[in-house]
Amino acid sequence: MNGIRKIFGVMFLLACLILPQSVSAEKSDWKDSSYNFRGIRSIVLTDVESRVDRGSNLFYQKLQSTYVDNARKRLKCEVLTEEQARRISGNSRNFADVADLYIECNIKDWSDDYYIVPERTVWEKKKMHRKVRDRYGYWEDEEYETTVPVTYPPYRVDVSKIAVSFEVYDTRTGRMVFGREDVRDRNDANAQDGMYGRICNSFFQDFAKVIK
């Protein structure tokens, strides 16, 4: 029994070391408890603010599309982009005439890092073969299992990091009424696109419950 536990322990450790996985994911929310979130009919999404410089307008457009698409998928009210709201309000950033709330999205981190897993030795089960005599005295091949030490060389693990904030404001007073900071990193290279999509989906899914 102890041998089986050791084997499963080794397999679990190797899976943790080899497979890409989320190292950390932290969401921090703030809500104005005095604000009445019921009856929200329309929301403006201002253009995504990003400190990330990828030298391509396509990169920014993808960020904006992911942001807007998740909002329209999750929120049960009218969702306007900043461009649409400005067009309706005569190119004004005073959205009180077109919406109840506006949301600002700010990408604060979109970076790559790595760390080195040092050389390690683990015990693994290995199948072996040997020649044995059967009860009649004939030689036959027998398979058996044994545990042997296996040394793995050091290797590099890439880490993708991202931090996004969402701030929700009342259009009439300009007062912030809800906010979220979402900070994540993942043991994988260039994984920020998928992480950003999940961050947007998580925010609008949760915020939809606030204004239901």
N, C-alpha and C positions, 0 to 999 in steps of 0.2 A: 504493500500500500504506500509506504514512504517513497519507494522508487517511482511509482506512478505520479505521486504528487510532485516530485522533483522534475520529472519529465514535462508535466503540464506547466510547471513554473518556468522552466527554461523556454518552452514554446511561447508563453505569454510575454516573457521578457523580450524575446527576439521580435515578436510582432510589434511591441511598443517601440522598439528601436528602428525597425525597418519601415513600417507603414507610415505614410503621411498622416498626421493627426493634429487636432487643435490643441495647442499648448495652453492658451488662455483665451477667455472671452468674458469681458466684463461690461455690463450695461448699468448705467447709473441714471435714474430718472428724477425729475423734480416736477411737481404739480402744484398750481395755485388752488388750494382747497376752497377758496372763496369764490372762484369763478364758476359761472354756470355754463357747462359745456353742452347742455341739451339744446336742441333746436338749431344746431349748426347746419346751414344750408349750402354754403359754398366756401371753398378754401383756395387761396392762391399759393402756388409753389414758386418762390423766387428762384432765379437762376442759381445753380450749384456754384458755391465758392470753393476753390481748390488751391492749395499751396503746391500741388503737384505739377511739375513742368515736364510734359512728354513731347513738347514741340509739335503737336499735331492737334488740329481742330477736331479730327475724328475721335480722338481719345475723349475730349470734353463732351462731344455730342453723345457718345455712348454712356457717359456718366449721367447726363441729363435725361436721356431716354429711359435708363433703368430706374431712375428716381421717379419720373412721372408715371411710367407704366405700373410700377408697384403701388403708387398712390391711387391711381384709377382702378386698379384691381381690388384694393382692400377697402377704400373709403366709400361709404354709402351716401355721398353727397357730391355736388358739382365740384370738379377739380379744374382750376384754370392755371395755365402757365403764366409766368410774368409777362411774356409777350402778349398773350391774349388779354390779360387784365389791363395792360397799358393801352392796348388798342381800344378797349371798351371805355376806359376812363380818360381818353384823350392824352395819352402818353404821360400820365401822372403816376407817381409811385404811392399816392394815397389811394389805397384799395378799399376804403370804407364804403364806397358806393357800389362795389361789385362783389364783395366777399365779407364773411364774418371773421375769418382768420387768415393769416399768411404764415408760411413756414419757410425758414431759412435752413439750408443744408450746407455744412462746411466740412470739407475733407481736410483734416489736420495732419494726417500722416499716411503715406503710401510708400513704404520703403522696404528694402530687402536687407537681410542679415544672414548670418550663418554661425554654426558652432561645430566643433570637432568632437565626435565620439571617440574616446581613446581606445587603444587596443584592449581586447577583453578575451578572457578564456571562460568557456562555459562547458558544462557536461551535457552531452547529447547521446541519445540512443542510436546505435548503429547496428545494422544487420550484418552478420558474419556467416561464413560457411566453413564447415570442417568435415573430414571423412571419419565415419564411425562404422563399426561392424554391427550388423543386425544380429538377431538371435540365432541365425543360421551360420554366422561367421563371414558373411559377404560384406564388402565395403559399400557404403552408401553415403550420399551427400546429405548433411544435416544443416539446416539454417537455425541460427540462434541470435539473440540480441544481447548486446552489452552496452554499457555506458563508457564513453571515451571523452577525454578533454579535447575541445576544438578551439583554436585561437583565431579570432577574427581581427583583421588589421583595422587601424583607425580609418574613419571615413567622415566626410563632410555632410552636414545636414543644413539645407537651405531653409530660411525662415522668411515668411511673408508677413509684413506688419501693416495694419491699417487702423486709423482712428477717425471717426465721423461724429459730428454733433448735429443735432436737430433742435431748433428753437421755434416755438409756436407763439405768435403774437396776436393780440386782439387788434383788428384794423381800426377801430374807433378810438381807442385809448393809446395804442402803441405799447401796451404793457405785455411783457412776456408772461404766458400763462402755463406753458408746459415746455419741458426740455429733456433731452437725452444725450448722454455721451456713451458711445459704443466703441470700445477699444479691443482689438483682437490681434492675435498672431497665430500662425499655423506653420507646422513643419512641412513646407512644400515651397517650390520655387514658382514665382509669378502667379500666385493664387489670389491676388487682390480682387480681380474682376468678380470671381464667384463670391468672395467674402463680402464685397460691397453690395452685390445683389441680395445676399441673405440679410445684411444689415438693414437695407431699405425695406425689404419684405417684413422683417421683424418689427421695425418701427411702425409702419402703417397698419400692420395687423394689430398691434397693441393699442395704437392711438385710435383705431376704429372702435375699440371697446370703451374708450374714454368718452367719445362723443356720441355713443349710440343713444 
